[in-house]
Amino acid sequence: MAEADTPLVLYVRDGCHLCDEFLIELSIEVGGSIAGLRIVDVDSDPGLAQRYGLRVPVLECRGEVAGEGRFDRSRFRRSYRV
């Protein structure tokens, strides 16, 4: 699936407790069903690791940053209008 076709992309790092918490909060917000969410480990690609560094988790919605660090429900709702 092309990135442009994926409405939500969550950039994470293995072992990141903030990433785990972000995903839980995101799941709660959308009622447990995150259709179209793509989870990307930034350490799987040197370019992504350099781009995101320690900023993870970063949520992109349709190519725009919709949140990073701790889940911000209000910011997500503004970004994720269907």
VMD Tcl script that draws the C-alpha trace (Angstrom):
set ca {
  {0.00 0.00 0.00}
  {1.40 3.40 -0.92}
  {1.98 5.88 1.87}
  {-0.44 8.35 0.25}
  {-3.14 5.64 0.41}
  {-2.56 5.11 4.14}
  {-4.34 7.77 6.17}
  {-2.38 7.08 9.39}
  {1.30 6.25 9.80}
  {2.77 5.83 13.28}
  {6.56 6.02 13.46}
  {7.87 4.08 16.45}
  {10.98 2.46 17.85}
  {11.18 -1.00 19.42}
  {11.24 -0.81 23.21}
  {9.82 2.73 23.33}
  {7.33 3.01 26.19}
  {5.96 6.29 24.82}
  {5.28 4.54 21.51}
  {3.37 1.78 23.31}
  {1.34 4.29 25.31}
  {0.63 6.36 22.18}
  {-0.70 3.31 20.36}
  {-2.94 2.37 23.30}
  {-4.38 5.90 23.53}
  {-4.88 6.03 19.76}
  {-6.69 2.67 19.88}
  {-8.97 3.91 22.65}
  {-9.73 7.09 20.71}
  {-10.83 5.20 17.61}
  {-12.70 2.49 19.49}
  {-10.08 -0.22 19.05}
  {-10.28 -0.32 15.26}
  {-7.48 1.48 13.48}
  {-8.22 0.67 9.86}
  {-5.51 1.98 7.62}
  {-2.90 2.43 10.35}
  {0.61 1.60 9.25}
  {3.22 1.20 12.00}
  {6.80 1.88 10.92}
  {9.88 1.12 13.02}
  {12.21 4.06 12.34}
  {15.24 1.88 13.01}
  {14.37 -0.28 10.01}
  {15.59 2.49 7.70}
  {18.66 4.68 8.30}
  {16.93 7.65 6.67}
  {13.94 7.38 8.99}
  {16.20 6.92 12.01}
  {18.01 10.11 11.09}
  {14.79 12.00 10.28}
  {12.98 11.10 13.50}
  {15.86 10.49 15.91}
  {14.44 10.57 19.42}
  {11.18 12.28 18.35}
  {9.20 9.03 18.28}
  {6.37 8.32 18.43}
  {5.24 10.49 15.54}
  {1.77 10.10 14.03}
  {1.17 11.35 10.52}
  {-2.32 11.74 9.16}
  {-2.45 12.08 5.38}
  {1.20 13.16 5.35}
  {0.87 15.83 8.07}
  {2.10 15.42 11.65}
  {-0.94 14.78 13.83}
  {0.93 14.12 17.05}
  {4.23 13.20 18.62}
  {5.47 12.27 22.04}
  {2.34 11.90 24.12}
  {-1.02 11.34 22.45}
  {-2.97 14.60 22.17}
  {-6.63 13.75 21.67}
  {-7.61 17.25 20.53}
  {-4.81 17.50 17.98}
  {-5.67 14.07 16.63}
  {-9.36 14.94 16.27}
  {-8.51 18.10 14.33}
  {-6.24 16.14 11.98}
  {-8.29 12.98 11.54}
  {-11.55 14.21 10.14}
  {-12.88 11.67 7.69}
}
mol new
graphics top color blue
foreach p $ca { graphics top sphere $p radius 0.5 }
foreach p [lrange $ca 0 end-1] q [lrange $ca 1 end] { graphics top cylinder $p $q radius 0.2 }
display resetview
